[in-house]
Amino acid sequence: MTVCIAAACDRATKAVVATDRVLSYAGIVSDVLPGKMIWLDDWLVLYAGSPANTAMIVAAIREVIKGKLKSNNVRKALYTAYRRRKGLLSSFPSLSPYDMTLEAFKKEGLRKFGEPEFRRLSQEIAQTDLGFNEQLLAVGWGKTPHAVMLYEVSPDGDRDHHFSGIAAIGSGSEVALSTIMLLGQSRDSSLAETLYRVAAAKFASEKSTEGDVGRKTSIYISWKRNHTDAAHRPPGKFLEEEHVNRLYSLWDLYGRPRISNHVFPPVRQILHSLGVTSQQSAAELNAFFRLASEQSKTGQHPSENKQAGQADSAESKE
């Protein structure tokens, strides 16, 4: 029940990220996290999955790369650390009774256990591996202010979203990506456009096919470090909660997908012309009453609306 979204903008000199704040365990859900993001040096790492597993992957990253994360080592660091944690967690139930690591099993397991037992243990580890669903998305910059990187690691491999400048992970990722793409997001979009689009993508993803994404939202604007940034703080700024709430109100008023009150009467006419009947839903009835209320205020009859619409249509064709 997670979504993390990142989008580059201003010719890839900035990135806007948004995450939910849900922590869930054993069916209990609570919006208690400050945001599903971790800073590793100047790299912002978004995560979908268990915070405990993510912390172990981060520790493994530090073991892989002794120095600072940079554009030339971040892929290797995340990919290697992810695989290491995945292998350790998946093999632990099967190999810990033998006090054996996965690396030792790959090297000595066939000789030590024999082929039948080696094959059985391998299948057992592979099945356990299927339960590891962590996803990571790293956001940062290379040597220039335009060299943005959006690097993803998930159970089905890794991806670099540098060219598209758009990425999302978590159960709400498909809805989020569809929304932000339909809104026309690109690396050249302005910061204002991108801020709204990322927020809209997060809000739209709160109802997804695999469960509700958390309502509370953290939004961060990031950029490549420059001389004006404080050395002890990541380069970027969080939106205040009042700003997030204002974005939600704007989306709810102007951006949330909804069916206009004017849609149902023509659709009903289409069905009537086909000779197909059906009962009106509560939504249709409410739309009918709202439309009737609008028309009573303007003193306009539905037929006049229809004629006006036909005239507008004729003019547009001309």
C-alpha positions in Angstrom: 0.0 0.0 0.0 2.6 2.4 -1.1 3.5 4.9 -3.9 6.7 6.8 -4.5 6.8 9.2 -7.4 9.7 11.2 -8.9 9.7 13.5 -11.9 12.5 15.7 -13.3 11.8 19.2 -14.6 13.2 22.6 -15.5 15.4 20.8 -18.1 16.3 18.1 -15.6 17.8 20.6 -13.1 15.2 19.8 -10.5 13.1 16.9 -9.4 9.8 16.7 -7.5 9.2 13.5 -5.4 6.1 12.5 -3.5 5.4 9.5 -1.2 2.7 8.3 1.1 3.4 7.9 4.8 1.7 4.6 5.5 3.2 2.0 7.8 1.3 -1.3 7.7 1.8 -4.5 9.7 -0.5 -7.6 10.1 -3.4 -5.7 8.5 -3.0 -2.6 10.7 -2.4 0.6 8.8 -1.2 3.9 10.1 0.0 7.2 8.5 2.9 7.7 10.9 6.1 7.9 8.7 7.5 11.3 7.8 7.9 10.0 4.2 9.3 7.0 2.5 12.7 8.5 1.6 16.2 8.2 2.9 19.2 10.4 2.1 22.5 8.7 1.3 25.0 11.6 0.9 23.3 13.8 -1.8 21.2 10.9 -3.2 17.6 10.6 -2.2 16.4 7.0 -2.1 12.6 6.3 -2.1 11.4 2.9 -1.0 8.4 0.7 -1.3 8.3 -2.2 1.2 9.4 -2.8 4.7 11.4 0.1 6.4 13.3 -2.6 8.3 14.4 -4.3 5.0 15.2 -1.0 3.5 17.5 -0.1 6.5 19.4 -3.4 5.9 19.8 -2.7 2.2 21.1 0.8 3.1 23.6 -0.8 5.5 24.7 -3.2 2.7 25.2 -0.2 0.4 27.6 1.3 2.9 29.5 -2.0 2.9 29.7 -2.1 -0.9 30.8 1.5 -1.3 33.2 2.7 1.4 33.2 6.3 0.3 30.5 8.6 -0.9 27.8 7.7 -3.4 28.4 9.2 -6.8 26.8 8.9 -10.3 29.5 6.4 -11.3 29.0 4.0 -8.4 25.3 4.4 -7.4 24.0 1.8 -9.7 26.5 -0.8 -8.6 26.0 0.0 -4.9 22.2 -0.3 -5.0 22.1 -3.3 -7.3 24.7 -5.2 -5.4 23.3 -4.3 -1.9 19.8 -5.2 -3.1 20.8 -8.6 -4.4 22.9 -9.3 -1.2 20.0 -8.5 1.1 17.5 -10.5 -1.1 19.8 -13.5 -1.1 20.5 -13.4 2.6 16.8 -13.1 3.5 15.7 -15.7 1.1 18.3 -18.3 2.0 18.3 -17.8 5.8 15.4 -20.2 6.6 16.9 -23.0 4.6 20.6 -22.5 5.3 20.8 -21.2 8.8 20.3 -24.6 10.4 23.6 -25.6 8.6 25.4 -22.3 9.6 25.9 -21.7 5.9 25.8 -18.6 3.8 24.3 -18.5 0.3 27.8 -17.9 -1.2 29.1 -21.0 0.6 26.1 -23.0 -0.5 26.7 -22.1 -4.2 30.3 -23.1 -3.9 30.1 -26.2 -1.7 26.5 -27.2 -1.4 26.4 -29.8 -4.2 29.5 -31.6 -2.8 28.3 -31.3 0.8 24.6 -32.3 0.4 24.5 -34.3 -2.8 22.4 -33.5 -5.8 18.9 -34.4 -4.6 19.2 -32.4 -1.3 21.1 -29.6 -3.1 18.2 -29.4 -5.7 15.6 -29.4 -2.9 17.3 -26.6 -1.0 17.8 -24.6 -4.1 14.0 -24.8 -4.9 13.2 -23.9 -1.3 15.4 -20.8 -1.5 13.9 -19.8 -4.8 10.3 -20.1 -3.4 11.2 -18.0 -0.4 12.8 -15.4 -2.8 9.4 -14.8 -4.3 8.3 -13.1 -1.1 10.9 -10.3 -1.3 9.1 -7.4 -2.9 11.2 -4.4 -1.9 11.6 -1.6 -4.4 14.1 1.3 -4.4 14.2 4.5 -6.5 17.4 6.6 -6.2 17.2 10.3 -7.3 20.4 12.3 -7.8 22.7 14.1 -10.3 25.9 13.4 -12.1 28.6 16.0 -12.8 26.4 18.7 -14.3 23.1 20.3 -13.1 21.2 18.7 -16.0 22.5 15.1 -15.4 19.6 13.8 -13.4 19.4 10.1 -12.6 16.3 8.1 -11.6 17.6 4.6 -10.9 15.2 1.9 -9.9 15.8 -1.6 -8.4 13.0 -4.1 -7.9 12.4 -7.8 -7.8 12.2 -8.0 -11.6 15.5 -6.1 -12.2 16.8 -2.6 -12.5 15.9 0.4 -14.7 17.4 3.8 -15.4 14.6 6.4 -16.0 17.1 9.1 -17.1 15.6 9.7 -20.5 11.9 9.8 -19.5 12.5 11.7 -16.3 9.5 10.0 -14.7 9.4 7.0 -12.3 7.2 5.5 -9.7 7.3 2.4 -7.4 4.8 0.7 -5.1 1.3 -0.7 -5.5 0.0 2.7 -6.7 2.7 3.2 -9.3 0.6 2.3 -12.4 -2.1 4.8 -11.5 0.5 7.4 -10.7 2.4 6.9 -13.9 -0.8 6.9 -16.0 -1.9 10.2 -14.4 1.4 12.0 -14.7 1.8 11.0 -18.4 -1.7 12.0 -19.3 -1.0 15.4 -17.8 1.9 15.8 -20.2 4.9 15.7 -17.8 8.4 15.9 -19.4 12.0 16.8 -18.3 11.3 20.3 -19.8 8.2 20.9 -17.8 8.3 23.9 -15.4 8.6 23.3 -11.7 5.1 24.7 -11.1 3.7 22.2 -13.7 5.6 19.3 -12.2 4.7 20.1 -8.6 1.0 19.9 -9.4 1.4 16.9 -11.7 3.3 14.9 -9.1 0.8 15.8 -6.4 -2.1 14.9 -8.7 -0.5 11.6 -9.5 -0.1 10.8 -5.8 -3.6 11.8 -5.0 -5.0 9.8 -7.9 -3.1 6.7 -6.7 -4.7 6.7 -3.3 -7.3 4.3 -4.8 -5.4 1.6 -6.6 -6.1 -2.0 -7.5 -3.9 -3.5 -4.9 -5.2 -1.5 -1.9 -5.5 2.0 -0.7 -2.3 4.2 -0.7 -2.0 6.3 2.4 -3.8 9.7 2.3 -1.0 11.7 4.0 1.6 12.9 1.6 5.2 14.0 1.8 6.5 16.1 -1.2 10.1 17.2 -1.6 11.8 19.4 -4.3 15.4 18.4 -5.0 18.3 19.7 -7.1 22.0 19.2 -7.6 24.0 20.7 -4.7 25.4 24.1 -5.4 27.4 26.7 -3.4 24.3 28.2 -1.8 23.3 24.9 -0.1 24.2 24.3 3.5 26.9 21.6 3.7 25.1 19.7 6.5 21.7 19.5 4.8 20.5 17.8 1.6 19.9 20.1 -1.3 16.2 20.7 -1.6 13.1 21.6 0.4 10.0 19.9 1.9 6.6 21.3 1.3 4.8 22.2 4.5 1.7 20.2 5.3 -0.5 23.3 4.6 1.0 23.5 1.1 0.2 19.8 0.5 -3.3 20.3 1.7 -3.7 23.3 -0.6 -2.5 21.2 -3.6 -5.0 18.5 -2.6 -7.9 21.1 -2.5 -6.9 22.3 -6.0 -6.8 18.8 -7.4 -10.1 17.9 -5.7 -11.7 21.0 -7.1 -10.2 21.1 -10.6 -8.3 17.9 -11.3 -10.1 14.9 -9.8 -11.7 12.8 -12.6 -15.5 13.0 -12.4 -18.4 12.7 -14.8 -20.1 15.9 -15.6 -23.8 16.3 -14.8 -24.4 17.0 -18.5 -23.1 13.6 -19.7 -25.9 11.3 -18.5 -28.9 12.7 -20.5 -27.2 12.3 -24.0 -25.9 8.8 -22.9 -29.4 7.8 -21.9 -30.6 9.0 -25.3 -28.1 6.8 -27.0 -29.3 3.8 -25.0 -32.9 4.7 -25.8 -32.2 4.8 -29.5 -30.7 1.3 -29.3 -33.7 0.0 -27.5 -31.6 -0.9 -24.4 -33.1 -0.2 -21.0 -31.4 -0.1 -17.6 -32.1 1.3 -14.1 -30.7 4.6 -13.1 -27.9 4.6 -10.5 -27.8 6.9 -7.5 -25.0 8.8 -9.2 -27.2 9.4 -12.3 -30.2 10.5 -10.2 -28.0 12.9 -8.2 -26.6 14.3 -11.5 -30.2 14.8 -12.8 -31.2 16.7 -9.7 -28.0 18.9 -9.8 -28.6 19.6 -13.5 -32.2 20.5 -12.8 -31.1 22.8 -10.1 -28.6 24.5 -12.4 -31.2 25.0 -15.1 -33.8 26.4 -12.6 -31.3 29.0 -11.6 -30.5 30.1 -15.1 -34.1 29.7 -16.3 -32.9 27.6 -19.2 -34.8 24.5 -20.3 -32.9 21.3 -21.2 -33.9 21.6 -24.8 -32.4 25.1 -24.9 -29.1 23.6 -23.6 -29.3 21.0 -26.4 -29.9 23.7 -29.1 -27.1 25.8 -27.7 -24.8 22.8 -27.8 -25.7 22.0 -31.4 -25.1 25.7 -32.4 -21.7 25.6 -30.7 -20.9 22.4 -32.4 -21.9 23.8 -35.8 -19.8 26.9 -35.3 -16.7 24.8 -34.3 -17.1 22.8 -37.5 -17.2 26.0 -39.6 
